[in-house]
Amino acid sequence: MLQSAETRSKLDDAVAHEQRIYESSNPTSRRKFEAAKEVLPGGNTRGSLYFDPFPLFFSSARSSKVTDADGHEYSDFGNDLTAALFGHSNEAIVAALQAGLDNGVSYGGTHDHEVAFAREICRRFQSIERVRFLTSGTEANVAAIQLAKAETGRCLVLGFFGGYHGNVLNWLEPESEMNVDRADVRLARYNHIETVEQIVREEGEDIAAILVEPIMGSAGGFVADTAFLRRLRSICDEIGALLIFDEVQTARFAVGGYQSIVDISPNLTILGKFFGGGLNFGALGGAARHMDRLGPTHVRALSHGGTFSNNVLTMIAGYAALKEVLLEENVDRLNTRSNELRSALLRQANSRRVPLQLGSFGSLISTHFQADMPRGPEDVQTPPIFRKLFQLFMINNGIFITRRGQLTLSMANTEDEYLALENAFGVFLDRYGELTDAFR
């Protein structure tokens, strides 16, 4: 085994090598990135898509492929950070949108499409009796918190270190000055119920809600112990707080969301991303006794609106996605093939004695090059430099993934793409697997 100092040097050299290939292959993306800085802060308008030395500029996306400004086509396993569950041009969704365009892009009034879409969501989620549409998962999370505070008359929200509920509720960076209501947030450790109970003992009478991702996505695909989630449910019942599940990512795992898998009913559920069929979307759903406060005719109505909340094209795309694509057989098929991929990647690592843990569930696969499965952010050992090496290598070999190392699978990815990913992963392990010694 190489000594750690020597391995760290080799790791630096490996990153430099892959970066040289990346830079020389993508001069147009680099030029466009530099030009974008003239009008966009840092050449970017969505921070999660940035990675150094510069991000790719995409010119088109179709089915399971994305094409960049230099003409390279990639098998997409980033899939718009989980939003492109159906691929980039699903025929049923595109056909519904094309038909909808004939009647206008914005109505400025209530319409049948939003009612049909809401009815279908309520049919699928046992915990949802009413739905309020919004324009993003971030907005839905903020609305859920404010609703919980109004319903309980309390001021505090209990969340978790590493949780991500949108740019203004970014508990990956708890001290970020972009975060709202920082003074009203208490953070516990994910999967460590004793830290939750400690906060409840001290401030339980002021806690309006517990906000949790049933699988923590952006931080690294940490799966919550079912007993942990059940205890959160019982704590909320005991102290009179609302339990909010952020299922923006996890709703993809079953037609009734991940809550149907673990059989736990939250008071409020946040939906987003792929539920809009590829268009801007957010939704807040829950029991009528809570949600009806958002209706303008309620005796204690909470003011809530949004110009594009019921945009007709989003409603059409979302409804088509649910009725024609997000079907139980399609979800099961994707989860099954994703689990086969998960097993194949683990076999490759084990046969080469490279430490690897694959977090999350089903069609989301979070990569951690370490011996033990992380249960929360504090357990992650894979350093950013190795994630950079992994991403650049995969991009250089025709497979697009994000810097965080999450493989996001879509219903459009083909069998050939799965096999290509497996083969590229094997080459990566052969070439660079021993470098994990640098951070073991």
Steps between C-alpha positions, in 0.01 A plus 500: 500500500628846415584735784239766559725798414602337175140412424385855564757622249377245248145614565594859421673383182196295398265796542737722303510241220121467471461877522741554210296261288180675603631849427648408163178325396267784591636835378159630395347433841792679660466799268127521562553474875746790499262709288210419731682665790429835336128467578461212748668502844784252465370406156217309661137533604456165677780432744442125525601459133838668538819295523862592443695561282181603314162336441390362169264713295222285361343576164229232492351205683291218364385174655796379710767711330641850546719679247748769594619811317800314357277237343565217747203278576477346847291230656332701772523360850469843658146545369456857622570412862206252510251725314527312167354173625323452168799597287518822302232448235247240605256457213183500708596815687619683188180408315287632787697826505476546124124455516478738793692772319213539256291646781760745635796497736339679795133530593507729802206312648398174661470209255416132475862391454603601852196327650573177313868511598419564866240223503755251366756597767239459774408159359859381522602634842305369794608795717394767248142627489572845361777636275634851456715552191809720505790566265779308675576257780676783680187712501291203613730438796480863609121492471483177703701652782287812509182292496629285787583810704155644438325174585689447826560857607866410553822645362764225468578241233711193572711377209822310440861582426560424132136540405426692183155648452590765246748783475349691795472189718845362432611312807800360318621850579308592818677836539430615144372854503261403221307281744174644633390507864830363629411599855186283481674181386637225724713229338546144622716217363338283237432144616592596859167521680660593831604836354140561397371407843749732667371797299140397571568481873639852496268675255221260407220737590628745237553251215246542221634230267766241433618527139685196364603330179415131549817438301747787521581573135747777427717427803573143388201267473464413868205269559310572819447205728129420494502499881647851489218626277238326713637667809485841327132425429431414864694802630291732284184337632621535859590869480233613255739583213456420130720245326608619155653257249705665226446248220630717217751225418361193675150501348652330194539169684129410509178636352397599853840639589759357736252549785301210353807278516569568868127529581527832685254783440634854537268794562642686201690381192724700268517402132704651219740440212377215276135537604481792257588273209816702434357848564532720809299346781442480871211379711393488862249235597345368817195452715204725425488631858841662446498573129164676495660795682656588163158538338384863461151424637622346827401694810869517600641504148873536446580714199675298233539548126748479215477608138625172358378263770225361275671563167297299254799343321646373828163360602462326163853357508471385860166331445625323188808384689290346778231346283717365221855460628532488879317169515567229755643258245740766366612602848558138600690430179730797556563412865576139407747593225658762726551242773662269246737783410569558868592134546723502191696803620548348844624174344752691295631682805510189716690302237766774495496550878401863462282624786159610371164576655197591292244709681142607432239265353380367167568734209724736697847366580738706714864393477724493807847353462535379857468182706191584707160623386446859615179563696539878499729781375747455783578144381612595147870437439531540123681833441391755239817445295410135442145594401653744250715221358201269469281758326763621253596141410139407429437813294820438306362155423161615372292472817370812669472494880496779756787595727324367809542147361132411488390280212148608409319255275210583274234296329666595171844350572560197281652160567801596289552805721483291816765266362716792388480647849598167655796466262621856559471449874717188476765689305491779757557252783784329313670831434434690821354264759825470694497875558225457759788411733566874521194553720440166668 
